[in-house]
Amino acid sequence: MPPTLEVECTAEDCDIDMFELHYTYDMPDDVGVADFSCPYCGGTDCLEEIEV
């Protein structure tokens, strides 16, 4: 099963609390939270990976 990445947005003015990124096996191994932006507020430095 391809990996998923659970992410939270910590921006105070953003109303999204968490979201999951589902991607294919073709995604490079070094892709991480820093490569994405929040789908709600557009922020990048406010994203943190949720460790489960």
Buried (B, 14 or more C-beta within 10 A) or exposed (E): EEEEBBBBBEBEEBEEEEBEBEEEEEEEEEEEBEEBBBEEBEBEEBBEEEEE
